[in-house]
Amino acid sequence: KKRAKGEKLLDEVYAYFENPSGAVEAGPTIFGGASELSAKLIRQFIRGPFWDYDYSAVEARINCWVCRQDDILQDFANGVDVYRNIAASICRIKAEDIKDKSPDYMLGKVTVLGAGYQMGGGKFFTTCTEVFGLDITEEKAALAIQTFREQFYRVKESWNLIDRAAKDAVRCPGQWFTAKRLKFITKTVSEIPFLVMKLPSGRGVVYPYPEIKRVFKESFGETVDELS
């Protein structure tokens, strides 16, 4: 029976690749795409049960760690719900009055994850209303960004430090420049320049052909150096 089932699946594989753009029906099984087809094949050789895990607030924790925002890291270590706390500050209510997965809680979560990576008020408002369906005003979006930058002040100060270190590395190839827990250097390999961002683990993230351009930024109302 297992052999017959395996042969049947192989027949469906051939059928799929003969007509990959459309759904393929072979017997009782319907494949709508390659990912579903692959899953059905793999399941024949792997037995469960299976568990699906996710790191809690991993983006926010790493951001705070890289930027040395130690007070927030301590909150995470103590089991404090950072999303709930900042939501309480933005909404001017008690943290214990904010329920899990409520609009206020989601506002706190989006604030930490969005503002933590340099999102401004306008973009934050659009993200909240159009992506997450939150009913907030532009004034409240601006307040959320301001609140984050006040509470996560070391994250905020890190943006310019990291940006400056990366640009200095491009301007002065062969020299190391450090910002918080990150290091930058520009090296040339086979006549190709690479900007290397060295992570605390020792691994490097490499960007080929780095270039600094003068670009006019409407949000700043001036021309600035931009790394591309």
Disulfide bonds with the S-S distance in Angstrom:
none
